[in-house]
Amino acid sequence: MPFTADSELDLLFPAEHIPDEARKQLHPDLHLRPLASTDYRRGHLSVLSVLTIVTDPGEDAWVAQFNALRAAPRTYYSIVIVDKALDRIVAVGTVFVERKFLRGLGSVGHIEDIAVDKSQQGKKLGLRIIQALTGISENSGCYKTILNCSDSNIPFYQKCGYEKKENEMAKYAPERSRTPRL
Ligand SMILES: CC(C)(COP(=O)(O)OP(=O)(O)OC[C@H]1O[C@@H](n2cnc3c(N)ncnc32)[C@H](O)[C@@H]1OP(=O)(O)O)[C@@H](O)C(=O)NCCC(=O)NCCS
């Protein structure tokens, strides 16, 4: 599939929100941009599957989720790195902005779902994704950007300028025959 320029895509948010620094440092064969409404076809779920279990909901349901994220403006920033020769996604990540009542109505950026295709790991794509998401978070006015990770990924996030703080708590819902949907 030939490379599709941003101008031909329906993007989750304006590409200008992505700081130039992260984009400029990428190899010219790669392109960093917001998630697009047709990225189901560019292997978005396949890249995410290096991170955890991914159940393919089908393209229509995927697009409905894309539209639900976009319906909350200035909140969800999902980005992708595309291999231009193949027009395929090779890295993904998201930051979402939580608006608070404390800290003078401050905001916090939450980084989620960072994944780099196995064939492309170790080439600084993860670093570029984190740099771009942190820039989006800070440019949105967030006073901090936070994330959860496994012990084995701590060194990666330290290389990205993050430091270990506090602990994560989790409670998984019990198995249910039918999961309620918002
Ligand atoms: C973790 C992950 C996102 C890192 O992305 P990547 O593109 O492979 O990493 P980068 O090439 O950008 O690494 C940047 C630096 O971190 C280091 N690094 C990366 N992963 C590391 C690890 N697990 N342990 C130690 N150092 C690591 C790299 O060596 C590099 O160091 P350098 O600048 O000194 O060369 C990627 O390997 C991945 O998708 N893993 C599977 C899914 C996952 O665990 N996601 C994170 C969920 S919290």
The ligand as a Gaussian input file, in Angstrom:
#p B3LYP/6-31G(d) Opt

LIG

0 1
 C        9.281000      -1.234000      25.855000
 C        9.282000      -0.723000      24.417000
 C        8.114000       0.244000      24.220000
 C       10.623000       0.039000      24.177000
 O       10.627000       0.549000      22.845000
 P       11.914000       0.394000      21.919000
 O       11.685000       1.156000      20.670000
 O       12.236000      -1.050000      21.791000
 O       13.037000       1.089000      22.833000
 P       14.050000       2.237000      22.403000
 O       14.909000       1.752000      21.281000
 O       13.320000       3.509000      22.173000
 O       14.900000       2.346000      23.741000
 C       15.386000       3.583000      24.274000
 C       16.460000       3.256000      25.291000
 O       15.922000       2.423000      26.320000
 C       16.649000       1.193000      26.398000
 N       15.675000       0.108000      26.678000
 C       14.551000      -0.204000      25.981000
 N       13.905000      -1.231000      26.574000
 C       14.648000      -1.577000      27.644000
 C       14.521000      -2.547000      28.662000
 N       13.449000      -3.369000      28.713000
 N       15.497000      -2.639000      29.616000
 C       16.558000      -1.802000      29.593000
 N       16.726000      -0.821000      28.664000
 C       15.784000      -0.716000      27.712000
 C       17.290000       1.028000      25.029000
 O       18.416000       0.188000      25.106000
 C       17.623000       2.467000      24.697000
 O       18.791000       2.833000      25.421000
 P       19.985000       3.729000      24.745000
 O       19.350000       5.087000      24.491000
 O       21.049000       3.757000      25.769000
 O       20.340000       3.047000      23.473000
 C        9.212000      -1.873000      23.365000
 O       10.292000      -2.721000      23.539000
 C        7.912000      -2.674000      23.437000
 O        6.961000      -2.365000      22.742000
 N        7.880000      -3.744000      24.268000
 C        6.688000      -4.599000      24.366000
 C        5.468000      -3.874000      24.932000
 C        5.726000      -3.131000      26.229000
 O        6.290000      -3.695000      27.177000
 N        5.293000      -1.858000      26.290000
 C        5.471000      -0.985000      27.441000
 C        4.299000      -1.069000      28.330000
 S        4.544000      -0.177000      29.844000

